[in-house]
Amino acid sequence: MSLKTPLLFAGAIIAIAVLAVFDIVPEEFAQFSVILFPALAAIHIARTGSCGCSTKMRA
C-alpha cells in the first residue's frame, strides 16, 4: 500500500482541526471527524487490502 491514502486522511484531520481552532469549522464537526476519518481509512484499507489489490469477488 502506498503512503498516499494514509497521508490524505491524516492531512484532512489536521486541516479540520486547524480550521476549528480559527472557528471556521464548528467544534462538534471537528470532534466527530477525528472519529469518522480513521473509521473511513480503516474501511478503505480493508476494502483494498494491504497489497493494494481489490477484494471484489468475480461471479
N, C-alpha and C positions, 0 to 999 in steps of 0.2 A: 504494500500500500504506500502510495506517495504521501508526502507530508502536506500536500496542498489542501486537502479536505480538513484535517485537524486544525491547520493554521487559519483557515477561513472561519471555522466555528469559534476558535479562540479569539480571533480578531473581532468577530461580531459581538461576543460577550464583552470584550474590553471597550468597544465603541459604544455600546449601550450603557455601560457603567459610566463612561466619561460624559455621555450626553445627559445622564441622570444627575450627575454632580452639578451640571450647569442648568438644571431644571428644564431641559429641552424635552426630555422623555420623563413621563411620570415614574415616580419611585416604585409603585406597585408593579408596573410593567418590567422595570429593571430587575426587581427581585424575582419575578416569575420567569424571566428569560434566563436567569442563572440556573434554573431547574430545567427549563424547556430545551435550551440548546445542547447541553450534554445528552439529554434523552434523545434528541433528534440525531446527534452524532452517533450514539450507540446503535440506533435503528439503521442508520446509513451504513455503518461498518458491518452490522450483522447481515444486511441485505447484499452487500458487495463482497463480503468475505475478506479475510486478511490478505489474500493473494491478489485481490482486485478483480477476481473473476465473478461473474454473475451467478446467482443461485437459482435463477429461473429454471423451472422444470420444463422439459420438452415432452409433448404428447406422443 
